[in-house]
Amino acid sequence: GKKMGKTEKGAVWLDPAKTSPYDFFQYWRNIDDADVIRVMKMLTFMTLDEIAEYETLEGAGLNRAKERLAYEITAMVHGKEEA
């Protein structure tokens, strides 16, 4: 089916036929800096201690947190091979 609303292009689907695992990973990899830790807490099975290691990162260091977030969510949805 089609997404209802103004933009179908901005939709992220769990179905790999609609959003490839690569695009799915990139969506989470490019999440806004301010949302990374909050999303880690809500959508991953990472421990709070693991997440705390990323909370103080800034700038280029924050990219490590984004990559971990993208990996964790993509692995959960599409499997570790695709992540």
One Martini backbone bead per residue (centre of mass of N, CA, C, O) as a GRO file, in nm:
protein
   83
    1GLY     BB    1   0.101   0.032   0.006
    2LYS     BB    2   0.033   0.359   0.066
    3LYS     BB    3   0.112   0.646   0.192
    4MET     BB    4  -0.036   0.869   0.393
    5GLY     BB    5   0.012   1.181   0.257
    6LYS     BB    6   0.247   1.392   0.125
    7THR     BB    7   0.505   1.181   0.177
    8GLU     BB    8   0.647   0.889   0.059
    9LYS     BB    9   0.959   0.931   0.055
   10GLY     BB   10   0.984   0.966   0.389
   11ALA     BB   11   0.932   0.678   0.428
   12VAL     BB   12   0.964   0.405   0.666
   13TRP     BB   13   1.012   0.066   0.615
   14LEU     BB   14   1.023  -0.275   0.707
   15ASP     BB   15   1.004  -0.347   0.419
   16PRO     BB   16   1.252  -0.428   0.187
   17ALA     BB   17   1.075  -0.351  -0.072
   18LYS     BB   18   1.047  -0.037   0.029
   19THR     BB   19   1.305  -0.053   0.230
   20SER     BB   20   1.609  -0.084   0.232
   21PRO     BB   21   1.850  -0.171   0.447
   22TYR     BB   22   2.031   0.065   0.370
   23ASP     BB   23   1.817   0.296   0.402
   24PHE     BB   24   1.745   0.227   0.690
   25PHE     BB   25   2.021   0.276   0.809
   26GLN     BB   26   2.049   0.574   0.705
   27TYR     BB   27   1.820   0.693   0.860
   28TRP     BB   28   1.949   0.640   1.144
   29ARG     BB   29   2.231   0.770   1.083
   30ASN     BB   30   2.069   1.067   1.017
   31ILE     BB   31   1.986   1.151   1.273
   32ASP     BB   32   1.935   1.366   1.499
   33ASP     BB   33   2.140   1.445   1.750
   34ALA     BB   34   1.913   1.498   1.976
   35ASP     BB   35   1.786   1.181   1.932
   36VAL     BB   36   1.976   0.942   1.986
   37ILE     BB   37   1.942   0.863   2.290
   38ARG     BB   38   1.637   0.837   2.298
   39VAL     BB   39   1.620   0.612   2.080
   40MET     BB   40   1.796   0.407   2.218
   41LYS     BB   41   1.604   0.372   2.465
   42MET     BB   42   1.341   0.289   2.289
   43LEU     BB   43   1.471   0.086   2.025
   44THR     BB   44   1.661  -0.078   2.215
   45PHE     BB   45   1.869  -0.334   2.401
   46MET     BB   46   2.035  -0.148   2.542
   47THR     BB   47   2.199  -0.053   2.796
   48LEU     BB   48   2.234   0.213   3.001
   49ASP     BB   49   2.542   0.189   3.012
   50GLU     BB   50   2.593   0.194   2.710
   51ILE     BB   51   2.452   0.465   2.654
   52ALA     BB   52   2.623   0.643   2.848
   53GLU     BB   53   2.883   0.635   2.665
   54TYR     BB   54   2.731   0.842   2.447
   55GLU     BB   55   2.624   1.108   2.597
   56THR     BB   56   2.914   1.285   2.574
   57LEU     BB   57   2.911   1.308   2.285
   58GLU     BB   58   3.057   1.498   2.012
   59GLY     BB   59   3.036   1.544   1.703
   60ALA     BB   60   3.220   1.303   1.566
   61GLY     BB   61   3.155   1.110   1.807
   62LEU     BB   62   2.846   1.086   1.742
   63ASN     BB   63   2.875   0.888   1.503
   64ARG     BB   64   2.904   0.633   1.674
   65ALA     BB   65   2.615   0.641   1.786
   66LYS     BB   66   2.469   0.632   1.512
   67GLU     BB   67   2.588   0.362   1.416
   68ARG     BB   68   2.480   0.193   1.648
   69LEU     BB   69   2.185   0.253   1.610
   70ALA     BB   70   2.159   0.153   1.318
   71TYR     BB   71   2.250  -0.133   1.377
   72GLU     BB   72   2.045  -0.223   1.592
   73ILE     BB   73   1.785  -0.174   1.424
   74THR     BB   74   1.859  -0.331   1.166
   75ALA     BB   75   1.912  -0.605   1.305
   76MET     BB   76   1.624  -0.638   1.420
   77VAL     BB   77   1.473  -0.621   1.134
   78HIS     BB   78   1.707  -0.762   0.911
   79GLY     BB   79   1.964  -0.839   1.043
   80LYS     BB   80   2.304  -0.868   1.077
   81GLU     BB   81   2.383  -0.894   0.775
   82GLU     BB   82   2.243  -0.611   0.693
   83ALA     BB   83   2.393  -0.424   0.914
   0.00000   0.00000   0.00000
